[in-house]
Amino acid sequence: MGTSLAVLLGMLFGGLIFTVAGEHGAQAAAVAVIALAILGNVLSRAIPSVPAAAPDLKVQWNRIPESIAILKLARSRWRCAMPSSA
């Protein structure tokens, strides 16, 4: 829901920028996008760092064996996996 709302608001404000700026709509939209990116970068630096929950965890980067293992786990626990598959 949040992503859909963000896309909708972005489209509305983008159209509003083009309408209000008139002839200079493309430049105004470009400035707005860059300003929003800078603001997001600055605000993201205020997020506190958190230590790793499992620093010794080995990550398997090959997706196919991991996907098969997850499917096998879900099959063995099908009563738990069933509600999330609907």
GUBATI-365059 format. One record per residue: residue in three letters; x, z, y of N, C-alpha, C in turn. Coordinates in steps of 0.2 Angstrom, whole numbers, plus 5000, padded with zeros to 4 digits. Layout:
N
ALAXZYXZYXZY...
This chain:
86
MET500450004994500050005000500450005006GLY501050045006501450045012501749985014THR502049945008502349885010501849835012SER501249835010500749785012500549795020LEU500549865021500349885028500949865033ALA501549875030502149855034502149775036VAL502049735031502049665031501449645036LEU500849675036500349655040500449675047LEU500749735048500949755055501549715058GLY501949695054502549645056502249585058MET501749555054501449495056501049495063LEU500749555064500349565070500749565076PHE501249615075501749625081502149555082GLY502349525077502749455078502249405082GLY501649405080501249355084501049385091LEU501049445092500949475098501549465103ILE502149465100502749455104502749385106PHE502549335102502549265103502049255109THR501449285108500949275113501149305120VAL501349365120501549395126502149355130ALA502649345126503249315129503149235131GLY502649205128502449135130502949085128GLU503249055133503749005132504449035129HIS504549095130505149125128505049165121GLY504549155118504349185112504849195106ALA505249135105505749145100506349185102GLN506549185108507049225110506849305110ALA506249315112505949385112505949405105ALA505749365100505649385093506349405091ALA506849365092507549375090507849435093VAL507749455099507949515102507549575098ALA506949565097506549625094506849635087VAL506949585083507249585076507949625076ILE508349605081509049635081508949705083ALA508549715088508449785091508149835085LEU507749805081507449845076507949855070ALA508449805069508949815064509449865066ILE509649865073510049915075509749985075LEU509149995077508750055077508750085069GLY508650035065508550055058509250085055ASN509750045057510450065055510650135058VAL510450145064510650215068510250265064LEU509650255063509150305060509350325053SER509650275049509850285043510450325042ARG510850335047511450375047511250445048ALA510650465050510350535050510150555043ILE510150515038509850535032510450575029PRO510350645027510850685024511050655017SER511750665016512050645009511850695004VAL511750674998511550714993512050704987PRO512350754984512750744978512450714972ALA512850674968512550644962512250694958ALA511650674955511250714950511650724943ALA511950664941512250664935512950614936PRO513450644939514050614941514450584934ASP514350604928514650584923514250534919LEU513650514922513250464918513550394918LYS513550364913513750294912513250244913VAL513250194917512750144918512950084914GLN512450064911512449994907512249944911TRP512749904914512549844918512249784915ASN512249784908511949724905511249744904ARG510849704907510049714907509749704901ILE509949664897509549644891509549704886PRO510149724884510149784879509749844882GLU509849854888509449914891508749904891SER508549844892507849824892507549834885ILE507949814880507649824873507649894871ALA508149934874508150004872507550044875ILE507350024882506750054885506150034881LEU506049964879505449944876505449984869LYS505949994865505950034859505750104860LEU506050134866505850204868505050204869ALA504850154873504150154875503650144869ARG503950104864503550094858503450154854SER504050194854504050254850503550314853ARG503450304859503050354863502450314866TRP502150274863501650234865501050264869ARG500950334867500350364870500550384877CYS501250394879501450404885501550344890ALA501650294886501850224890501150194891MET500650204888500050164888499650174895PRO499650234898499350234905499650194910SER500350194910500750164915500750084914SER500450054908500449984907499849954910ALA499349994912498749964914498749934921
